[in-house]
């Protein structure tokens, strides 16, 4: 992220320098056109990078939400599994007690 911010600052500085350069010096039309093309190219590049950054930010937010949702679902399933295991243990214990009672009555 810092890298992107640094690149944006450098790009803005370069665009500013190109704009100032074309204003401060007298150039022939070819040089001036070339500078304008470079400036336009860098502006276009900057806009494209910003657009891509926004897309990636949206995707990151979506994926974070998806992960959170999946974690919650996993927690719920784990709770259900633990409850089920406890109930099975209780039933097993009750069954053992019943078998002991039956054995007592059969003697």
PAZA-183208 format. One record per atom (N, C-alpha, C, CB): residue number from 1; residue in one letter; atom name; x, y, z. Coordinates in steps of 0.2 Angstrom, whole numbers. Each point is the difference from the previous one (the first is absolute). Glycine has a CB too. Example, Ala and Ser with C-alpha at 12.3 -4.5 7.8 and 13.67 -1.06 7.14 Angstrom:
BEGIN
<k=1, r=A, a=N, X=66, Y=-28, Z=39>
<k=1, r=A, a=CA, X=-4, Y=6, Z=0>
<k=1, r=A, a=C, X=4, Y=6, Z=0>
<k=1, r=A, a=CB, X=-9, Y=-6, Z=6>
<k=2, r=S, a=N, X=7, Y=11, Z=-10>
<k=2, r=S, a=CA, X=4, Y=6, Z=1>
<k=2, r=S, a=C, X=-4, Y=5, Z=3>
<k=2, r=S, a=CB, X=6, Y=-3, Z=-10>
//
This chain:
BEGIN
<k=1, r=X, a=N, X=4, Y=-6, Z=0>
<k=1, r=X, a=CA, X=-4, Y=6, Z=0>
<k=1, r=X, a=C, X=4, Y=6, Z=0>
<k=1, r=X, a=CB, X=-9, Y=-6, Z=6>
<k=2, r=X, a=N, X=15, Y=6, Z=-2>
<k=2, r=X, a=CA, X=4, Y=6, Z=0>
<k=2, r=X, a=C, X=4, Y=1, Z=-7>
<k=2, r=X, a=CB, X=1, Y=-2, Z=13>
<k=3, r=X, a=N, X=0, Y=-4, Z=-16>
<k=3, r=X, a=CA, X=3, Y=1, Z=-6>
<k=3, r=X, a=C, X=-5, Y=3, Z=-5>
<k=3, r=X, a=CB, X=7, Y=-11, Z=2>
<k=4, r=X, a=N, X=-13, Y=10, Z=-2>
<k=4, r=X, a=CA, X=-5, Y=3, Z=-4>
<k=4, r=X, a=C, X=0, Y=7, Z=1>
<k=4, r=X, a=CB, X=-7, Y=-10, Z=0>
<k=5, r=X, a=N, X=7, Y=12, Z=6>
<k=5, r=X, a=CA, X=0, Y=7, Z=2>
<k=5, r=X, a=C, X=6, Y=4, Z=-2>
<k=5, r=X, a=CB, X=-7, Y=-3, Z=10>
<k=6, r=X, a=N, X=13, Y=0, Z=-9>
<k=6, r=X, a=CA, X=6, Y=3, Z=-3>
<k=6, r=X, a=C, X=0, Y=1, Z=-7>
<k=6, r=X, a=CB, X=6, Y=-5, Z=9>
<k=7, r=X, a=N, X=-9, Y=0, Z=-13>
<k=7, r=X, a=CA, X=0, Y=0, Z=-7>
<k=7, r=X, a=C, X=-5, Y=6, Z=-2>
<k=7, r=X, a=CB, X=3, Y=-13, Z=-1>
<k=8, r=X, a=N, X=-8, Y=13, Z=4>
<k=8, r=X, a=CA, X=-5, Y=5, Z=-1>
<k=8, r=X, a=C, X=3, Y=7, Z=1>
<k=8, r=X, a=CB, X=-9, Y=-7, Z=3>
<k=9, r=X, a=N, X=13, Y=8, Z=2>
<k=9, r=X, a=CA, X=3, Y=6, Z=2>
<k=9, r=X, a=C, X=5, Y=2, Z=-6>
<k=9, r=X, a=CB, X=-2, Y=-2, Z=13>
<k=10, r=X, a=N, X=6, Y=-3, Z=-14>
<k=10, r=X, a=CA, X=5, Y=1, Z=-6>
<k=10, r=X, a=C, X=-3, Y=2, Z=-6>
<k=10, r=X, a=CB, X=7, Y=-8, Z=5>
<k=11, r=X, a=N, X=-12, Y=5, Z=-7>
<k=11, r=X, a=CA, X=-4, Y=1, Z=-6>
<k=11, r=X, a=C, X=-3, Y=7, Z=0>
<k=11, r=X, a=CB, X=-3, Y=-12, Z=-1>
<k=12, r=X, a=N, X=0, Y=14, Z=7>
<k=12, r=X, a=CA, X=-3, Y=7, Z=0>
<k=12, r=X, a=C, X=6, Y=5, Z=-1>
<k=12, r=X, a=CB, X=-9, Y=-4, Z=8>
<k=13, r=X, a=N, X=15, Y=2, Z=-4>
<k=13, r=X, a=CA, X=5, Y=5, Z=-1>
<k=13, r=X, a=C, X=3, Y=1, Z=-7>
<k=13, r=X, a=CB, X=3, Y=-3, Z=12>
<k=14, r=X, a=N, X=-3, Y=-3, Z=-16>
<k=14, r=X, a=CA, X=2, Y=0, Z=-6>
<k=14, r=X, a=C, X=-5, Y=4, Z=-5>
<k=14, r=X, a=CB, X=6, Y=-11, Z=2>
<k=15, r=X, a=N, X=-12, Y=10, Z=-1>
<k=15, r=X, a=CA, X=-5, Y=3, Z=-4>
<k=15, r=X, a=C, X=1, Y=8, Z=2>
<k=15, r=X, a=CB, X=-8, Y=-10, Z=0>
<k=16, r=X, a=N, X=9, Y=12, Z=6>
<k=16, r=X, a=CA, X=0, Y=7, Z=2>
<k=16, r=X, a=C, X=6, Y=3, Z=-4>
<k=16, r=X, a=CB, X=-5, Y=-2, Z=11>
<k=17, r=X, a=N, X=11, Y=-2, Z=-11>
<k=17, r=X, a=CA, X=6, Y=2, Z=-3>
<k=17, r=X, a=C, X=-1, Y=1, Z=-7>
<k=17, r=X, a=CB, X=7, Y=-5, Z=9>
<k=18, r=X, a=N, X=-10, Y=0, Z=-12>
<k=18, r=X, a=CA, X=-1, Y=1, Z=-8>
<k=18, r=X, a=C, X=-5, Y=6, Z=-1>
<k=18, r=X, a=CB, X=2, Y=-13, Z=-1>
<k=19, r=X, a=N, X=-7, Y=14, Z=5>
<k=19, r=X, a=CA, X=-4, Y=6, Z=-1>
<k=19, r=X, a=C, X=4, Y=6, Z=1>
<k=19, r=X, a=CB, X=-10, Y=-6, Z=3>
<k=20, r=X, a=N, X=14, Y=7, Z=2>
<k=20, r=X, a=CA, X=4, Y=6, Z=1>
<k=20, r=X, a=C, X=5, Y=1, Z=-5>
<k=20, r=X, a=CB, X=-2, Y=-2, Z=12>
<k=21, r=X, a=N, X=5, Y=-4, Z=-14>
<k=21, r=X, a=CA, X=5, Y=1, Z=-5>
<k=21, r=X, a=C, X=-2, Y=2, Z=-7>
<k=21, r=X, a=CB, X=5, Y=-9, Z=5>
<k=22, r=X, a=N, X=-11, Y=7, Z=-7>
<k=22, r=X, a=CA, X=-3, Y=3, Z=-6>
<k=22, r=X, a=C, X=-2, Y=7, Z=1>
<k=22, r=X, a=CB, X=-4, Y=-12, Z=-3>
<k=23, r=X, a=N, X=2, Y=14, Z=9>
<k=23, r=X, a=CA, X=-1, Y=7, Z=1>
<k=23, r=X, a=C, X=6, Y=5, Z=0>
<k=23, r=X, a=CB, X=-11, Y=-4, Z=6>
<k=24, r=X, a=N, X=16, Y=1, Z=-3>
<k=24, r=X, a=CA, X=6, Y=5, Z=2>
<k=24, r=X, a=C, X=5, Y=1, Z=-6>
<k=24, r=X, a=CB, X=-2, Y=-4, Z=12>
<k=25, r=X, a=N, X=2, Y=-1, Z=-16>
<k=25, r=X, a=CA, X=5, Y=0, Z=-6>
<k=25, r=X, a=C, X=-4, Y=1, Z=-6>
<k=25, r=X, a=CB, X=8, Y=-7, Z=6>
<k=26, r=X, a=N, X=-5, Y=11, Z=-11>
<k=26, r=X, a=CA, X=-3, Y=0, Z=-6>
<k=26, r=X, a=C, X=3, Y=-6, Z=-4>
<k=26, r=X, a=CB, X=-1, Y=13, Z=0>
<k=27, r=X, a=N, X=-3, Y=-17, Z=-3>
<k=27, r=X, a=CA, X=1, Y=-6, Z=-4>
<k=27, r=X, a=C, X=-3, Y=1, Z=-7>
<k=27, r=X, a=CB, X=1, Y=-7, Z=11>
<k=28, r=X, a=N, X=2, Y=3, Z=-15>
<k=28, r=X, a=CA, X=-3, Y=0, Z=-7>
<k=28, r=X, a=C, X=-6, Y=-5, Z=1>
<k=28, r=X, a=CB, X=11, Y=2, Z=-6>
<k=29, r=X, a=N, X=-15, Y=-2, Z=1>
<k=29, r=X, a=CA, X=-7, Y=-3, Z=1>
<k=29, r=X, a=C, X=1, Y=-8, Z=1>
<k=29, r=X, a=CB, X=-5, Y=9, Z=-8>
<k=30, r=X, a=N, X=10, Y=-12, Z=5>
<k=30, r=X, a=CA, X=1, Y=-7, Z=0>
<k=30, r=X, a=C, X=2, Y=-2, Z=7>
<k=30, r=X, a=CB, X=4, Y=0, Z=-11>
<k=31, r=X, a=N, X=0, Y=4, Z=15>
<k=31, r=X, a=CA, X=2, Y=-1, Z=7>
<k=31, r=X, a=C, X=-6, Y=1, Z=4>
<k=31, r=X, a=CB, X=12, Y=3, Z=-2>
<k=32, r=X, a=N, X=-15, Y=2, Z=1>
<k=32, r=X, a=CA, X=-6, Y=1, Z=4>
<k=32, r=X, a=C, X=-5, Y=-5, Z=-1>
<k=32, r=X, a=CB, X=2, Y=12, Z=-1>
<k=33, r=X, a=N, X=-4, Y=-14, Z=-5>
<k=33, r=X, a=CA, X=-4, Y=-6, Z=-1>
<k=33, r=X, a=C, X=2, Y=-6, Z=3>
<k=33, r=X, a=CB, X=-3, Y=5, Z=-11>
<k=34, r=X, a=N, X=10, Y=-7, Z=11>
<k=34, r=X, a=CA, X=2, Y=-6, Z=3>
<k=34, r=X, a=C, X=-1, Y=1, Z=7>
<k=34, r=X, a=CB, X=9, Y=-1, Z=-9>
<k=35, r=X, a=N, X=-8, Y=6, Z=12>
<k=35, r=X, a=CA, X=-1, Y=1, Z=8>
<k=35, r=X, a=C, X=-7, Y=-1, Z=1>
<k=35, r=X, a=CB, X=10, Y=8, Z=1>
<k=36, r=X, a=N, X=-14, Y=-5, Z=-5>
<k=36, r=X, a=CA, X=-8, Y=-1, Z=2>
<k=36, r=X, a=C, X=-2, Y=-7, Z=-1>
<k=36, r=X, a=CB, X=-2, Y=11, Z=-4>
<k=37, r=X, a=N, X=5, Y=-15, Z=-1>
<k=37, r=X, a=CA, X=-1, Y=-7, Z=-1>
<k=37, r=X, a=C, X=2, Y=-4, Z=6>
<k=37, r=X, a=CB, X=1, Y=1, Z=-12>
<k=38, r=X, a=N, X=5, Y=1, Z=15>
<k=38, r=X, a=CA, X=3, Y=-4, Z=6>
<k=38, r=X, a=C, X=-5, Y=2, Z=6>
<k=38, r=X, a=CB, X=12, Y=0, Z=-5>
<k=39, r=X, a=N, X=-14, Y=6, Z=5>
<k=39, r=X, a=CA, X=-4, Y=2, Z=6>
<k=39, r=X, a=C, X=-6, Y=-4, Z=0>
<k=39, r=X, a=CB, X=5, Y=12, Z=0>
<k=40, r=X, a=N, X=-8, Y=-12, Z=-6>
<k=40, r=X, a=CA, X=-7, Y=-4, Z=-1>
<k=40, r=X, a=C, X=1, Y=-7, Z=1>
<k=40, r=X, a=CB, X=-3, Y=9, Z=-8>
<k=41, r=X, a=N, X=9, Y=-12, Z=6>
<k=41, r=X, a=CA, X=1, Y=-7, Z=1>
<k=41, r=X, a=C, X=0, Y=-1, Z=8>
<k=41, r=X, a=CB, X=7, Y=-1, Z=-11>
<k=42, r=X, a=N, X=-3, Y=5, Z=14>
<k=42, r=X, a=CA, X=1, Y=-1, Z=7>
<k=42, r=X, a=C, X=-7, Y=1, Z=4>
<k=42, r=X, a=CB, X=12, Y=3, Z=-1>
<k=43, r=X, a=N, X=-16, Y=2, Z=-1>
<k=43, r=X, a=CA, X=-6, Y=1, Z=3>
<k=43, r=X, a=C, X=-5, Y=-6, Z=-1>
<k=43, r=X, a=CB, X=1, Y=12, Z=-2>
<k=44, r=X, a=N, X=0, Y=-15, Z=-4>
<k=44, r=X, a=CA, X=-4, Y=-6, Z=-2>
<k=44, r=X, a=C, X=2, Y=-6, Z=4>
<k=44, r=X, a=CB, X=-2, Y=5, Z=-12>
<k=45, r=X, a=N, X=8, Y=-5, Z=13>
<k=45, r=X, a=CA, X=3, Y=-6, Z=4>
<k=45, r=X, a=C, X=-2, Y=1, Z=7>
<k=45, r=X, a=CB, X=10, Y=-1, Z=-8>
<k=46, r=X, a=N, X=-10, Y=7, Z=11>
<k=46, r=X, a=CA, X=-2, Y=1, Z=6>
<k=46, r=X, a=C, X=-7, Y=-2, Z=1>
<k=46, r=X, a=CB, X=8, Y=9, Z=1>
<k=47, r=X, a=N, X=-12, Y=-7, Z=-5>
<k=47, r=X, a=CA, X=-8, Y=-1, Z=0>
<k=47, r=X, a=C, X=-1, Y=-8, Z=0>
<k=47, r=X, a=CB, X=-2, Y=11, Z=-6>
<k=48, r=X, a=N, X=6, Y=-14, Z=2>
<k=48, r=X, a=CA, X=-1, Y=-7, Z=-1>
<k=48, r=X, a=C, X=2, Y=-4, Z=7>
<k=48, r=X, a=CB, X=3, Y=1, Z=-13>
<k=49, r=X, a=N, X=3, Y=2, Z=16>
<k=49, r=X, a=CA, X=2, Y=-3, Z=6>
<k=49, r=X, a=C, X=-5, Y=1, Z=5>
<k=49, r=X, a=CB, X=12, Y=2, Z=-3>
<k=50, r=X, a=N, X=-15, Y=4, Z=4>
<k=50, r=X, a=CA, X=-5, Y=1, Z=5>
<k=50, r=X, a=C, X=-6, Y=-4, Z=-1>
<k=50, r=X, a=CB, X=4, Y=12, Z=0>
<k=51, r=X, a=N, X=-6, Y=-13, Z=-6>
<k=51, r=X, a=CA, X=-6, Y=-4, Z=-2>
<k=51, r=X, a=C, X=2, Y=-7, Z=2>
<k=51, r=X, a=CB, X=-3, Y=7, Z=-9>
<k=52, r=X, a=N, X=9, Y=-10, Z=8>
<k=52, r=X, a=CA, X=2, Y=-7, Z=2>
<k=52, r=X, a=C, X=0, Y=0, Z=7>
<k=52, r=X, a=CB, X=6, Y=-2, Z=-10>
<k=53, r=X, a=N, X=-3, Y=7, Z=14>
<k=53, r=X, a=CA, X=0, Y=0, Z=7>
<k=53, r=X, a=C, X=-7, Y=0, Z=3>
<k=53, r=X, a=CB, X=11, Y=6, Z=-1>
<k=54, r=X, a=N, X=-16, Y=-3, Z=-2>
<k=54, r=X, a=CA, X=-7, Y=0, Z=3>
<k=54, r=X, a=C, X=-3, Y=-7, Z=-1>
<k=54, r=X, a=CB, X=-1, Y=13, Z=-3>
<k=55, r=X, a=N, X=3, Y=-16, Z=-3>
<k=55, r=X, a=CA, X=-3, Y=-6, Z=-1>
<k=55, r=X, a=C, X=3, Y=-5, Z=5>
<k=55, r=X, a=CB, X=-2, Y=2, Z=-12>
<k=56, r=X, a=N, X=8, Y=-2, Z=13>
<k=56, r=X, a=CA, X=3, Y=-5, Z=5>
<k=56, r=X, a=C, X=-2, Y=2, Z=7>
<k=56, r=X, a=CB, X=10, Y=-1, Z=-7>
<k=57, r=X, a=N, X=-11, Y=7, Z=9>
<k=57, r=X, a=CA, X=-3, Y=2, Z=6>
<k=57, r=X, a=C, X=-7, Y=-3, Z=1>
<k=57, r=X, a=CB, X=7, Y=10, Z=0>
<k=58, r=X, a=N, X=-11, Y=-10, Z=-5>
<k=58, r=X, a=CA, X=-7, Y=-3, Z=0>
<k=58, r=X, a=C, X=1, Y=-7, Z=1>
<k=58, r=X, a=CB, X=-5, Y=9, Z=-7>
<k=59, r=X, a=N, X=9, Y=-12, Z=3>
<k=59, r=X, a=CA, X=1, Y=-8, Z=0>
<k=59, r=X, a=C, X=2, Y=-2, Z=7>
<k=59, r=X, a=CB, X=3, Y=0, Z=-12>
<k=60, r=X, a=N, X=2, Y=4, Z=15>
<k=60, r=X, a=CA, X=3, Y=-2, Z=7>
<k=60, r=X, a=C, X=-6, Y=1, Z=5>
<k=60, r=X, a=CB, X=11, Y=4, Z=-3>
<k=61, r=X, a=N, X=-15, Y=1, Z=2>
<k=61, r=X, a=CA, X=-6, Y=1, Z=5>
<k=61, r=X, a=C, X=-5, Y=-6, Z=-1>
<k=61, r=X, a=CB, X=2, Y=12, Z=0>
<k=62, r=X, a=N, X=-3, Y=-14, Z=-6>
<k=62, r=X, a=CA, X=-5, Y=-6, Z=-1>
<k=62, r=X, a=C, X=3, Y=-6, Z=3>
<k=62, r=X, a=CB, X=-4, Y=5, Z=-10>
<k=63, r=X, a=N, X=11, Y=-6, Z=9>
<k=63, r=X, a=CA, X=3, Y=-6, Z=2>
<k=63, r=X, a=C, X=0, Y=0, Z=8>
<k=63, r=X, a=CB, X=7, Y=-1, Z=-11>
<k=64, r=X, a=N, X=-6, Y=6, Z=14>
<k=64, r=X, a=CA, X=1, Y=1, Z=7>
<k=64, r=X, a=C, X=-7, Y=-2, Z=3>
<k=64, r=X, a=CB, X=9, Y=9, Z=0>
<k=65, r=X, a=N, X=-15, Y=-6, Z=-3>
<k=65, r=X, a=CA, X=-6, Y=-2, Z=2>
<k=65, r=X, a=C, X=-2, Y=-7, Z=-1>
<k=65, r=X, a=CB, X=-3, Y=11, Z=-3>
<k=66, r=X, a=N, X=5, Y=-14, Z=-2>
<k=66, r=X, a=CA, X=-1, Y=-7, Z=-2>
<k=66, r=X, a=C, X=4, Y=-4, Z=6>
<k=66, r=X, a=CB, X=-1, Y=2, Z=-13>
<k=67, r=X, a=N, X=7, Y=-1, Z=14>
<k=67, r=X, a=CA, X=4, Y=-3, Z=5>
<k=67, r=X, a=C, X=-4, Y=0, Z=7>
<k=67, r=X, a=CB, X=11, Y=2, Z=-6>
<k=68, r=X, a=N, X=-13, Y=4, Z=8>
<k=68, r=X, a=CA, X=-3, Y=1, Z=6>
<k=68, r=X, a=C, X=-7, Y=-4, Z=0>
<k=68, r=X, a=CB, X=5, Y=11, Z=1>
<k=69, r=X, a=N, X=-8, Y=-11, Z=-6>
<k=69, r=X, a=CA, X=-6, Y=-5, Z=0>
<k=69, r=X, a=C, X=1, Y=-7, Z=0>
<k=69, r=X, a=CB, X=-5, Y=9, Z=-7>
<k=70, r=X, a=N, X=10, Y=-11, Z=4>
<k=70, r=X, a=CA, X=2, Y=-7, Z=0>
<k=70, r=X, a=C, X=3, Y=-2, Z=7>
<k=70, r=X, a=CB, X=3, Y=0, Z=-12>
<k=71, r=X, a=N, X=0, Y=4, Z=15>
<k=71, r=X, a=CA, X=2, Y=-1, Z=7>
<k=71, r=X, a=C, X=-5, Y=-1, Z=5>
<k=71, r=X, a=CB, X=10, Y=7, Z=-2>
<k=72, r=X, a=N, X=-15, Y=-2, Z=1>
<k=72, r=X, a=CA, X=-6, Y=-1, Z=4>
<k=72, r=X, a=C, X=-4, Y=-6, Z=-1>
<k=72, r=X, a=CB, X=-1, Y=12, Z=0>
<k=73, r=X, a=N, X=0, Y=-14, Z=-6>
<k=73, r=X, a=CA, X=-3, Y=-6, Z=-2>
<k=73, r=X, a=C, X=4, Y=-6, Z=3>
<k=73, r=X, a=CB, X=-4, Y=5, Z=-10>
<k=74, r=X, a=N, X=10, Y=-5, Z=10>
<k=74, r=X, a=CA, X=5, Y=-5, Z=3>
<k=74, r=X, a=C, X=-1, Y=-1, Z=7>
<k=74, r=X, a=CB, X=8, Y=2, Z=-9>
<k=75, r=X, a=N, X=-9, Y=4, Z=13>
<k=75, r=X, a=CA, X=-1, Y=0, Z=7>
<k=75, r=X, a=C, X=-6, Y=-3, Z=2>
<k=75, r=X, a=CB, X=7, Y=10, Z=0>
<k=76, r=X, a=N, X=-12, Y=-8, Z=-4>
<k=76, r=X, a=CA, X=-7, Y=-3, Z=1>
<k=76, r=X, a=C, X=0, Y=-8, Z=-1>
<k=76, r=X, a=CB, X=-5, Y=11, Z=-4>
<k=77, r=X, a=N, X=8, Y=-13, Z=-1>
<k=77, r=X, a=CA, X=0, Y=-7, Z=-1>
<k=77, r=X, a=C, X=4, Y=-4, Z=5>
<k=77, r=X, a=CB, X=0, Y=2, Z=-12>
<k=78, r=X, a=N, X=6, Y=2, Z=15>
<k=78, r=X, a=CA, X=4, Y=-3, Z=5>
<k=78, r=X, a=C, X=-4, Y=-1, Z=7>
<k=78, r=X, a=CB, X=10, Y=5, Z=-5>
<k=79, r=X, a=N, X=-14, Y=0, Z=6>
<k=79, r=X, a=CA, X=-5, Y=0, Z=6>
<k=79, r=X, a=C, X=-5, Y=-5, Z=-1>
<k=79, r=X, a=CB, X=2, Y=12, Z=2>
<k=80, r=X, a=N, X=-5, Y=-13, Z=-7>
<k=80, r=X, a=CA, X=-5, Y=-5, Z=-2>
<k=80, r=X, a=C, X=4, Y=-7, Z=1>
<k=80, r=X, a=CB, X=-7, Y=7, Z=-8>
<k=81, r=X, a=N, X=13, Y=-8, Z=6>
<k=81, r=X, a=CA, X=3, Y=-6, Z=0>
<k=81, r=X, a=C, X=2, Y=-2, Z=8>
<k=81, r=X, a=CB, X=5, Y=2, Z=-12>
<k=82, r=X, a=N, X=-3, Y=3, Z=15>
<k=82, r=X, a=CA, X=1, Y=-1, Z=8>
<k=82, r=X, a=C, X=-6, Y=-2, Z=3>
<k=82, r=X, a=CB, X=9, Y=9, Z=0>
<k=83, r=X, a=N, X=-14, Y=-5, Z=-1>
<k=83, r=X, a=CA, X=-7, Y=-2, Z=3>
<k=83, r=X, a=C, X=-2, Y=-7, Z=-2>
<k=83, r=X, a=CB, X=-3, Y=12, Z=0>
<k=84, r=X, a=N, X=4, Y=-14, Z=-6>
<k=84, r=X, a=CA, X=-2, Y=-7, Z=-2>
<k=84, r=X, a=C, X=4, Y=-5, Z=4>
<k=84, r=X, a=CB, X=-3, Y=5, Z=-11>
<k=85, r=X, a=N, X=10, Y=-3, Z=11>
<k=85, r=X, a=CA, X=4, Y=-5, Z=4>
<k=85, r=X, a=C, X=-2, Y=0, Z=7>
<k=85, r=X, a=CB, X=10, Y=3, Z=-8>
<k=86, r=X, a=N, X=-11, Y=2, Z=12>
<k=86, r=X, a=CA, X=-2, Y=0, Z=6>
<k=86, r=X, a=C, X=-7, Y=-4, Z=1>
<k=86, r=X, a=CB, X=5, Y=11, Z=2>
<k=87, r=X, a=N, X=-9, Y=-10, Z=-6>
<k=87, r=X, a=CA, X=-7, Y=-4, Z=0>
<k=87, r=X, a=C, X=2, Y=-8, Z=-1>
<k=87, r=X, a=CB, X=-7, Y=10, Z=-4>
<k=88, r=X, a=N, X=11, Y=-11, Z=0>
<k=88, r=X, a=CA, X=2, Y=-7, Z=-1>
<k=88, r=X, a=C, X=3, Y=-3, Z=6>
<k=88, r=X, a=CB, X=2, Y=2, Z=-12>
<k=89, r=X, a=N, X=2, Y=2, Z=15>
<k=89, r=X, a=CA, X=4, Y=-3, Z=6>
<k=89, r=X, a=C, X=-6, Y=-1, Z=6>
<k=89, r=X, a=CB, X=11, Y=6, Z=-3>
<k=90, r=X, a=N, X=-15, Y=-1, Z=3>
<k=90, r=X, a=CA, X=-6, Y=-1, Z=5>
<k=90, r=X, a=C, X=-4, Y=-6, Z=-1>
<k=90, r=X, a=CB, X=0, Y=12, Z=1>
<k=91, r=X, a=N, X=-2, Y=-13, Z=-8>
<k=91, r=X, a=CA, X=-4, Y=-6, Z=-1>
<k=91, r=X, a=C, X=4, Y=-6, Z=1>
<k=91, r=X, a=CB, X=-6, Y=6, Z=-9>
<k=92, r=X, a=N, X=13, Y=-6, Z=8>
<k=92, r=X, a=CA, X=4, Y=-6, Z=1>
<k=92, r=X, a=C, X=0, Y=-2, Z=8>
<k=92, r=X, a=CB, X=7, Y=3, Z=-11>
<k=93, r=X, a=N, X=-6, Y=3, Z=15>
<k=93, r=X, a=CA, X=0, Y=-1, Z=7>
<k=93, r=X, a=C, X=-7, Y=-3, Z=2>
<k=93, r=X, a=CB, X=8, Y=10, Z=1>
<k=94, r=X, a=N, X=-13, Y=-7, Z=-3>
<k=94, r=X, a=CA, X=-7, Y=-3, Z=2>
<k=94, r=X, a=C, X=-1, Y=-7, Z=-2>
<k=94, r=X, a=CB, X=-5, Y=12, Z=-2>
<k=95, r=X, a=N, X=8, Y=-14, Z=-4>
<k=95, r=X, a=CA, X=-1, Y=-7, Z=-3>
<k=95, r=X, a=C, X=4, Y=-4, Z=5>
<k=95, r=X, a=CB, X=-1, Y=4, Z=-12>
<k=96, r=X, a=N, X=7, Y=-2, Z=14>
<k=96, r=X, a=CA, X=4, Y=-4, Z=4>
<k=96, r=X, a=C, X=-4, Y=-1, Z=7>
<k=96, r=X, a=CB, X=11, Y=4, Z=-5>
<k=97, r=X, a=N, X=-14, Y=1, Z=8>
<k=97, r=X, a=CA, X=-4, Y=0, Z=6>
<k=97, r=X, a=C, X=-6, Y=-5, Z=-1>
<k=97, r=X, a=CB, X=4, Y=12, Z=3>
<k=98, r=X, a=N, X=-7, Y=-12, Z=-8>
<k=98, r=X, a=CA, X=-6, Y=-4, Z=-2>
<k=98, r=X, a=C, X=2, Y=-7, Z=0>
<k=98, r=X, a=CB, X=-5, Y=9, Z=-6>
<k=99, r=X, a=N, X=11, Y=-11, Z=3>
<k=99, r=X, a=CA, X=2, Y=-6, Z=-1>
<k=99, r=X, a=C, X=2, Y=-3, Z=7>
<k=99, r=X, a=CB, X=5, Y=2, Z=-12>
<k=100, r=X, a=N, X=-2, Y=2, Z=16>
<k=100, r=X, a=CA, X=2, Y=-2, Z=7>
<k=100, r=X, a=C, X=-6, Y=-2, Z=4>
<k=100, r=X, a=CB, X=10, Y=7, Z=0>
<k=101, r=X, a=N, X=-16, Y=-3, Z=-1>
<k=101, r=X, a=CA, X=-6, Y=-1, Z=4>
<k=101, r=X, a=C, X=-3, Y=-6, Z=-3>
<k=101, r=X, a=CB, X=-2, Y=12, Z=1>
<k=102, r=X, a=N, X=2, Y=-14, Z=-7>
<k=102, r=X, a=CA, X=-3, Y=-6, Z=-3>
<k=102, r=X, a=C, X=4, Y=-6, Z=3>
<k=102, r=X, a=CB, X=-3, Y=6, Z=-11>
<k=103, r=X, a=N, X=10, Y=-5, Z=11>
<k=103, r=X, a=CA, X=4, Y=-6, Z=3>
<k=103, r=X, a=C, X=-2, Y=-1, Z=7>
<k=103, r=X, a=CB, X=9, Y=3, Z=-8>
<k=104, r=X, a=N, X=-10, Y=2, Z=12>
<k=104, r=X, a=CA, X=-2, Y=-1, Z=7>
<k=104, r=X, a=C, X=-7, Y=-3, Z=0>
<k=104, r=X, a=CB, X=6, Y=10, Z=3>
<k=105, r=X, a=N, X=-10, Y=-9, Z=-7>
<k=105, r=X, a=CA, X=-7, Y=-3, Z=0>
<k=105, r=X, a=C, X=0, Y=-7, Z=-2>
<k=105, r=X, a=CB, X=-5, Y=11, Z=-2>
<k=106, r=X, a=N, X=10, Y=-12, Z=-2>
<k=106, r=X, a=CA, X=0, Y=-7, Z=-3>
<k=106, r=X, a=C, X=4, Y=-5, Z=5>
<k=106, r=X, a=CB, X=0, Y=5, Z=-11>
<k=107, r=X, a=N, X=3, Y=-3, Z=16>
<k=107, r=X, a=CA, X=4, Y=-4, Z=5>
<k=107, r=X, a=C, X=-5, Y=-2, Z=5>
<k=107, r=X, a=CB, X=10, Y=6, Z=-2>
//
